[in-house]
Amino acid sequence: MKKIIIGAVIIIVVGAFVAFNLLKKEKGVEVTTEKVVRGTVQQKVTGSGQIKPEVEVKVSAQAAGKIVELNVKEGDQVKKGQLLVALDPQQYLASLERAESSLLAAKANEKKAKSELKRAKELYTKNLVSSADFESAEANFESAMSNRMQMEAAKKEAIDALDKTKLFATMNGIVTKLNKEKGEMAIGAMFQEDVIMIVSDLSVMEAVIEVDENDVINISHMDSADVEIDAFPDTMFTGVVTEIANSAITKGLGTQEQVTNFEVTIRIANPDVRFRPGMSTTVDVKTKRLDDVLKVPIQSVTVREQSKLKQIDPVEKNPNITDEKSDKKQEVVFIVKENRAIAKPVELSISDDT
């Protein structure tokens, strides 16, 4: 039963319309009463979603080729630096050999051009060749040197491409998803990710839930939370809010069923080793808390026009009612006073689920 804080010690009446029956001298309607108590009210925001690793790495190829070596299967534990996948290196080895051959030729041309420049310089100092011949030799050397540098860069690119045929684990973790098998093609591309597998650190898990736009404003970073996972019905996990999305998730756009939610991420403090990414979860985020306050059942709170409140309670002065002719709405509870049900204006605060 939800509770709402009010500012007076009263006996409330669940079924507020009984006041009208008393006023009309009709037979009273049977109601339930409950004494207002003091206690703690803990406001919560509830959302559902899935659990996932806080850190997961998508292992994808940056080079195209057939998978010739696949050293893991889904569920395997891997260590940082471990070889996971090897692609067919033949075309990349051939490219490297061509680059090395071109570099050797470029170095030979540079050496020859350097020697010719040295000879031209000696002859030029003795006025045995023209300045044009000397400048030509100088230009040939600079061109040969530039070509050699280009071939060195081409060799580095070929080595880099060959290195990309082997994919290593960048962290310790578990293979949580495997998308390729040995013998399949990996399509390496700069702007098209071809994920071969996903390696996750399951030691740090988080719950990602969707929260209604009207409730997300009540959530703050580091709010504590109770995390219930469907696969573990007898265990309640705890966590804290680490992220609150700024961008909305809108479903049913343009229809009557349109819903706008925001993602909230909760780091789970005590994850179970049996957690699996994608498990369903329901999370209660604890937001505002008030201690030693007056509480009433949510069913006892109703709304009346201020003008009608004057008629219902002609004896007791209600300070919150400013205009007896006003149609302004006022939240009230009904109290029992001298065997009469009287509307009592209240100021509402937070509610909980107790």
N, C-alpha and C positions, 0 to 999 in steps of 0.2 A: 504494500500500500504506500503510495507516494505521500510524502509529508511536505507541507509548506509552512514557513515561519510567519507568525503574526505577532502583534505587539500587546496581547492581553491574555490573562489567565481566564479561560471561559470553559463552559461545557458546550460543545458544538453539537449541532443536529444535522445528521446526514439526511437530506431530503428537504431542501430549503423552502419548497413551496408550501410546507405546512403552515407557514406564517399567514398566508392568505386565508387558509381555511379557518384559522383561529380568529382572524379579524372578522370574517363573515359569520362567526358563531356556528359554523357547520361542524359536523362530527370530525374530530381530528384524524389525521392520517398517521398510521403507526410508523414510527421512525426509530432509528438507532442513534444512541448518543455515545459519546466518547470523551473522556476527560483530556484536556490539553496537558501535555507533558513537556518537560525540558529534556533536551538531549542534543546529539550531534547530527547535523545534516551534511552529507557528502554528495555534492553534485557530480554526476558522471555523464560522459558523452560516449555513446556506444557506436561501434562501427564494425563491419566485417570485411574480410579480405583473405590474404594468403600469407604464409611465412616464406621467407627467402633468405639466402645467405647475404650478409652485409657486404662481403667481398666475393665476387666471382669474375673469372677471366674467360673471355671468349678466345679460344685458340683457332685462329684462321690463317690460311695460307696467303702469303704475299707473292708467291710464285705459282704459276700454273704447272700442273703435272699429275701423273698417275701416282697414287699412294702405293709405295712398294714395301713400306714397313709401318705397322701400327702396333705399338707396344703395350697398349692398355685397352681395357674394356670398361664399360660403364660400372661405376661403383668402386673401381680401383683407387687406392691411395697412391699419390705421386709426391715426389720430392722435388724441390727447386733444383733446376739444372738437368733433370731427367729427360732423356730423349723420348718424345711422345710419338712423333710422326716423321717419316722420311719420304720425300717425293723422288720420282725418277730423275737422277741428276745428269743424264747423258747429254741432253742438248745444252745444259749450262756448262758442262765440262768442255764441250766443243767450242762454245763461245769464249771460254777462258783461254783455250789453246790458241784460238785466232787472235785474241787480244795480246797474248804473250808474243806471238809471232810478229804482229804488227809493231809491238814495242821494240823488239829486237831490230827490226828494219829501221825504225825511226831513230834508234840510238846510233846505228851505223851511219845513217845519213847525217846525223848531227856531228858525229866524229869527223866525217869527211868534210863537211862544210866548215867545221872549226879549223881543220888543217889548211883548207884553201884560203880561209880568211887570214890565217897567220902568214902564209906565203905571200898573199896579196899585200899585206901590210908591210912586209919586209921590202918587197919590190917598189911599193909606193914611196917608202922613205928614201929610196935610191932613184926616184923619178923614172923607174923602168916600166910602170903601168900608169894609166890615167886614173884620175880620181873617180871616174865613172866605173871603171873596173873594180876599184877598191870598194866603192859603195855597193856594187852588185854582190861582191863576195860577202860583205857585211850583212846585206839583206838576206842572202841565201842561208847564212848561219842562223839568223834570228828566226827565219821560217822553219828551219830544221829543228831548232830548239823548241819552238811552239808546237810543232807536230809531235815531238817526243813527249811533251807534257800532256798532250791530248791522248796519246796512246797509254800513258800511265794512268790517266783518269778512266779510260775505257777498261783497263785491266782491273782497277778497283771496283768498277761497276760489275764486271763479270764475276769477281770473287764474291761480291755482296749478293748477287743473284744466286750463285751456287750455295752460299751459306743459308739462304732462305728456303732451300729444299729440305732443311732439317728444322723441326719445330721442337723447342725445349720448354719444359715447365718453368714458369716465371715465379712460382710460389709453391709452398706445400699445400696440399688440398686433396679433394676427392673428385673424381670424374663423375659429374652429375648428369651429363648428357653427352651422347656420342651420336653424331649425325652421319658419319662416313664409315665405310668399311675398306679393308685392304683391296686394292684393285680398282677402286673408284677414282674419278678425276677430282682434283681440287682446282677450283677456278680462282686463281689469285688475281685480284684487280685492285687498283687504287681506290676506286669509289664504289665497289661492289663487294661487300663482305661475304665471304663463304666460310661459315663457321664449321669447323670440323668437330670440335668438342667444347664443352664448358667445364672448367675446373673451379671448384668452389671451396671456400674455407667454411666448413660447417661448424666450427667452434664458436663463431659469432653469428647469431641468427637475428632476424628482425621480422616484425609483422607489418605488412603494408595494407592499410585499411582505407576504405572510402567513408568520408563523413559528410553529412548534409551541410549545405552552405550556411544554414541558420545555426548550426551547432559548432562549426569549426572555429568561429570567432571566440569561443570560450576556452579553447585549448592553447596552451603555452608550451614552449620548449622546456624539457625536463619535468613535465607533469608525470606523475607515476601512473601506472596502468596495471590492470589485471588482464592477463592473456589466457583465454580458453581455446584450446586446440581440439578439434573434433576427434582426432585420433587418440587423444588422452583425456577421456571424459572425467576421470577421477582425480586429475591433477590441475591445479591452478598455477600458472606461471606469472611472473611479474616482469615489469619492464619500465622504460622511461621513453618519453617522446623525444626523438632526435631530429625529425624533419617535419615541416608543415608546408605542403605545396602551395605555390602562389598561383599556378594555373589550374583552371577548373576542368573537370571531366563532365561533359554534358551528354546525357542520354535522352533519346526521344525528342531531339530538337524540333521545335515547331509543332509539337503535338500536345495534347492535354496531359500526356504522361511524362512530359519533360522533367528531368531531374538533374540538378546540378550538385555535384559532389567535389570534394577535395581530398587528395591523398595525404594520409598522415602515417609516418613511419615510427615504429616503436622498437627500440632495441631490447631483446629479451635477455633478462639478467641471468637466468638459470636454464639454458637450453639443454634438452635431452639429446643424448647421442643418437637416438632413433629418429630425430627430426629429419624430414625430407622436404626439399623445396617444393612449394605448391600445395602443401597441406592447408586445409581451410581453418580459419581462426575467427573468433569473435573477441573484441577487445573493449573493455570498459576503461576509458581514460578518466582519471580522477581530477576534476578541475577545482572549483571553489569548495571550501569547507568552512562551516561555522559550528562552533561549540557552545554548549549551554544556552540554547535558544528554545523558544516555544514552537511546538510542532502540532499541526492538525492534518487529518487525512485530506488528500486532494479532492475527494468526493464531496467534502463539506463546503468547498469554496464555489460560489456562484456569482453572477453579475446581475445587478439591478439598476434601473434608472433612478437617479437621485430623487426625483419627484415622487416616485412610488415608495421610496424608503421613508419619506416623511409620513406617508399614510400608514405604513407598516409599524413604525415606531414613533408614535406621537408623544410619548412620555419622555424618552431619553434623548438628550441633545447629542447629535452626531457632529463633531467638529469638522469632519472631512466633507460634509455636505454644505456647499456654499450657496446653492440656489435651489429652493424647494420646487421651482417650476422647470428646472433644468432637465434635459433629456440625456445628460452626460452619464455614461456608464460608471458604475462603482463596484469594485470587488467586495464581497461581503461573506461572512459566515453567520449562521443563525445560532444564537445562544438561548439557553433556557433561563428565563427570569420570571419569578413569581408564576410559574406554570404557564408562561407564555413564550412563544418563539419570537425572538426579536432579532432583526438584521443588525449586524455589527460591521461597519466598514473596517477594512483591514488594508495594510500595505503588504504586498507579496514580495518575497525574496526568492531564494533558490529552492529546488525540490530534489528529492532523492527517490530511491526505489524501495525503501523499507516500509 
